[in-house]
Amino acid sequence: MLLSLIFRNAFRHRLRTLLTVVGLTVAVLAFGLLSTVVEAWYAGAEGASNARLIVRNSISLVFPMPLTYRQKIRQIDGVKAISTANWFGGIYKEPKNFFPQFAVEASTYLDLYPEYVLSDAERKEFMRDRKGALVGEKLAATYGFKLGDTVTLKGTIFPGQWEFVVRGIYRGRDAKTDVSQFFFHWEYLNETMKIRVPRRANQVGVYVVEVADPSRVAEISLAIDSAFRNSNAETLTETEKAFQLGFVSMTEAIVVAIRVVSYLVIFIILAVMANTMAMTVRERTAEYATLKALGFGPLFLRLLIYGEALAIAGLGGILGIALTFPVADAFGKAMGTLFPVFIVSDLTVGMQAACALLVGIVSAVFPARSAARVNIVDGLRSMA
């Protein structure tokens, strides 16, 4: 009987219930989408390996390091493997077409990143072609790159027109792998710079170091930096996660603003839901008085109010969660490579469900107490 009364009451005023459910759906959807944006911001750091270190110039990332550092770093105890990478920063057709581009030491770089899945044939073709390039499957889908296509980038950091041939399209080992990057041979970049600007040749943007024992990353980082202390290009070594978080910290204010807005949306819909339940109780004062006169106690009335609030909040929450997936998918595609990883996590879904539940419970607190305190005489008199 209680469940029957709950659902009948919940949909007695269908228009009001419909509008409240729509509001809850939009709020839960917005909260989920904003939370996914925040998670996407940190995706690079979350997907980083704890066994990889990034060595860069201690002054700034824009200052390079000599190629001679490579052998010295390799000889440090605990270093398992090493590779090089340079940020390229080229323009594809027009400035708005931004995507990460790296000149890497092809023979070693891919071994350090097993999460980049590539077929043996594509890897062989990439290694064979000096102008070969690897693109992530998301990047390929965004710009229509196919195997064998020629991609021309206009250099900014490294001036000139640079032509590359797509020799491989890599996939991600899991959903959180960044598949929006563009890789090409560091040797091609270096040899070209020897001809165009000789003084900029044999320089490296960052060294990627794999350690044999992840528990020694602090010790090995200190050893690397100590080896180049007081040199012309002192180094700063940090974990790959710390390196990625350094970029995120530059936009920390935006992330905080998004988080605040996401919780503000829930607070607003909580106020709307509380108002709906308050109106419900005021309209049914006589009914609650009648139930009390028939022997139903305050607990029954409280359960009735809480049940109705949870039914409405639950429906809105379920619809909001269900819509989050297609909306997030469409949003991620529309953003292209701006968010390399844009997926709705289990944590986000759990937070959406928790918010809907919280709205249902909190919005019923005062109306339920009011209904439980209804005076039978005064309630029945209101029927006159």
N, C-alpha and C positions, 0 to 999 in steps of 0.2 A: 504493500500500500504506500509506503514511504517513497519508493522509487517512482511509482505511478504519479504521485502528487508532485514530486520534483520536476518531472518532465512535462507534466501538464502546466504547471506554473511557469516553467521556463519559457514555454512557447504560447502562453496565454495572450500576451501582447506581441504578435509576431513581428510587426514593423520595428518596435523598440528592440526586441531581441535580435532581429536581423542587423540593425544598425550597430548594435553593440558587438555582435560577432564580427562584422566587417571591420570595425575599429580595432578589435583584438587581433584579427588576422593581419591587418596592415602593420600593426605595431610589432607583432612577433616576426613577421617577414622582414621589416626594417631592422629590427634588432639582429636577426640572423645574418642579414646581408652586411651590416656594418661590422659585426664581429668577424665575418669572413674576410672583410677588407683588412682589418687589423691583423688577422692571422697571416694573410697574404704578405703583409708588410714584413713580417718576421720569418717568412717561409725560407729565405735563403739561410738565415742563421740556424733555424731549426733543422734544416737538412744538412748542415755542415758536419764533417767528420771530426771526432775528438782525437784522431790519430794524424791529422794534417795541421801543419803550421804554415803561416804566411810570413815571409821575411820581406820587409820593404824599407825604403829609406826613412830614417827616423825623423827627418824634417817634414816630409810630406810625400804622399803617394805619387805626386807629379814629378818628383825628382828620381832619376834612375840610379841604378847601381852597376858597377863594372861586371862584366861577364866573368872576370877572374875570381869572383867570390864563390862561384859555383863549386869549384874543386875544394876550396877551404871548408865550405859548409858540409860537403859530402864526407869529409874526413873526421868530422866531429862525432864523438861516441854517441850512439843511440840513433843516428840518422840512418834510416833504411833506404830511402830513395829521394831523389830531388828532380825538379823540373823547373822550367821558366815560363813566364807569361808576361805579355805587355798589353795594356789597354790600348785599343786602336782608336776608337772614337770617330769612325768615318760616317759619312752621310750617304744614305741610300735614296737616291732620286731627290728627296726634299727633307729638310731638317726634322719634320714631324715624324718621320719613319725611324724612330729610335729603337735600337736593340743592342744588347751587349756584344762587343766584338773583341776577341782576344787573339793575339799572335802567340802561339804556344810551341814548345819543343815537342813536336808530334811523337817522336819515338819514346818519350817517357811520360808525357802528360796524361794520355789516356789510361795508362797503367795505374796512375794515382787516383783516377776517378772511375772505378768499376760501375758506378751507378749510371754512366752514360753507355747505353747498350747499342752496339753497332755490329752489323753482320761482318763476317770475315772478308767477304768480297769488297764491301764498301771501305773497310779499314785498309785493305791492300791497295785499293785505288787511291785513297787519300794519301797514303804513304808514298805512293809512286809519283804523284803529280805535285810538283813544287808549288803550283798555283792552286792546288786543291783546297777545298773548304768543307767543313762539317757544319751542318745546321740542325738545330733541334726541330722535332716534329711540329711543335706549336709555331715556331718561327716560319717553318716551311708552309704550314697551313695559312698563316696570316698573309704572307706575301706571294704565295703560289710558287715557291721554289721547288724545282724538281731536279732529279739527278741529271747531271750534264749541263744544267743552266749556267750561263755566265752572269755573275753578279759584279757590278761595278760600284765601288765605294769611293766617294770623294774624301780624301784625307783632310783632317783638321790638325791633329797633333803631328801627323806625318804627311806633309803636303803632297799633292798629286792625285792622279786618277789610278786607282788600284783595281785590277781585274782578278776575279777568282772564279773557279769552276766548282760547282757543287758536286762533290764526290761521295758524300754520305749524309744520311739523315738519321740522327741518333734518337733513340727512344729513352724513356726514363725507366729505371729499375723499379721505381714505385711512384705513387701519385705525387709525392712531394719533390721529385727531382725536377730541376729547372731544365726545361726543354725549349728555351727561347733564345739560346745563345748561338753565336757564330764564331767558329774557330778556324784559324788557318796557320800556315807554317811560319814560325818565328824566323827560320833561316831565309825565307823569301823576303821578309821585312828587313832583316839585317843586311842581306846582300844588296838590296836596293838602296838602303841608306848609305852603304859604303860608296856607292856611285854618286848619289844625289847630295848627301850631307855627311861626309866621312867622319866628322867629329861626333856624330850621334850614333855611330855604329858600335857594335859589341857592348851594348848597354841593355840592362834588363829592368823591367818594371817591378816585378815581384818574383821571388823564388818560392815555389811550393815544395814543402818538405814533409815527407812521411816519416814518422817515428816508429821504431820497433815496439816500444812500450808506451802506451798512452798515459800511464801514470807518471812518466818522466817528462811530460811536456814542459813544465815550468823549468826544470833543470836544464833541458836541452835548449830552450829559448834563451835562457841566461847565458849559456855557453856560446851560442851563436852571436849574440850581441856583444859579448866580451871579446870575441875574436876580432871584431872590427871597431872596437872603441878607439877613439882618437884618430881614426882614419878620415879620409876626405869625404867618405859617404858612410857614416855610422848607420847601423840598422836598428829596426824595431821589429821584434819577432813576437807574434801572438797567435793564438789558436785561430783556426778558420772561422769559428763561431764568433769570437771577439772581433775579428776583422769585419765580418758581415754586420755585426751589431753597431760597429762604428759608423757605417753608412746610415743605418736606421736612426741612430741618435741625432743625425742632422735634421730629421723631420719629426722629432719626438713630439713637438707641439701639435702637429697635425694628428698624430696618433692619439694623443690625449683628448683632443677635441672630438674625434670620432667616438671614442669611448664614452665621453660625457653625453654626447647626443644620443647614443644608443640607449643609455640608462634613462635619459630624460624622456625618451619616447615611451618607455615602460611606465614611468611615473605618471605621465599624462593619461595614458589609457587606464591606469589604476584609478585615477580620479574620476574618469568617465564611468568606469565599472561600479565604483562605490556609489556614485550618484544614481545609477540605474537601480541598484539594489535598495537604496534608501527610498526611492520613489515606489518601488514594489511593496515595501513594508508599510508605507503610509497608506497606500491604496487598499491594503488587505487587513487593516487593523480589526475590522469586524469579524473577518474570517478567523483570525488568530484567536480572538476572544471566544468565538464559538467552539473552536477546537479545545480551548482550555476548559470551557463549560462542559464539554463532552468527556473530559478526563485526561486529555493529552497534556503532558507536562512541558515545562520550559525546554527540556533537552530535545524533545521531539521538534519543537518549533525552531530551535537552533539548527538541528540537523536539516530541517526543511530549507532554511535560508542558505546554509553552507552548501547543501547539495545543489540548489538552483544556481548559485554563483559558480560552483565548480563545473557544472554541466555547460554553462555558457562559455566560461573561460577555457574549458577543455576543448570545446568545439572550435573556438577561435584559434587556440593553440595548434590543434591538429591541422587545420587548414593553412595556418601560417607556415608551419614546418613543411608541409607538403609542397607549398608554392616556392619555398626558399630554393629548392634544388633547380627547377627550371629557370627561375629568375637569375640565380647565381651563375648558371651555365651561360645564359645569354649575356649577362654583364661581363663575365670573363672573356667571352669572345669579342665583345664590343671594345674592351680595353686592349685587346691585342697582346703585345709583349710587355705592357706596363706592369701587369701582375703575372710573372712567369708561372706561379702556382696559385690557382684560385679554386679551391675545393671547399665544400661545406664539411667540416669535421664532425666527428661524433660529439666532441666537447661542445661545439656550437649548438647542435641539436639538443643536447642535454640541458644547456643553459636556456634555450628557448622554452623547453618543456617546464623547467623550473620556474621561469618567469611567469608563464601562463598559470601554473599552479599557485604561485605566490599572489598573483593578482586576484585569483578566485578566492583564496583564503582571506587575504587582508581586506578586500572590498566587502566581505560579509561580516566582519567583526562587529561593527557598530549596529548595522541593521539587525543582526541576529540577537544582539543584546536588547535592542529596542523591542523586537517581537516577543522575546521571552518575558519582558516586563509588562506586557500589555495587561491592563486591568480589565477583568471580565465585564464589569458593570459599565465602565466607560466605553469599552469596545462595542458592546451590544447597543449602548445608547446612540453610538454614531450611526447605527443602521436606520434610526428613526428619520 
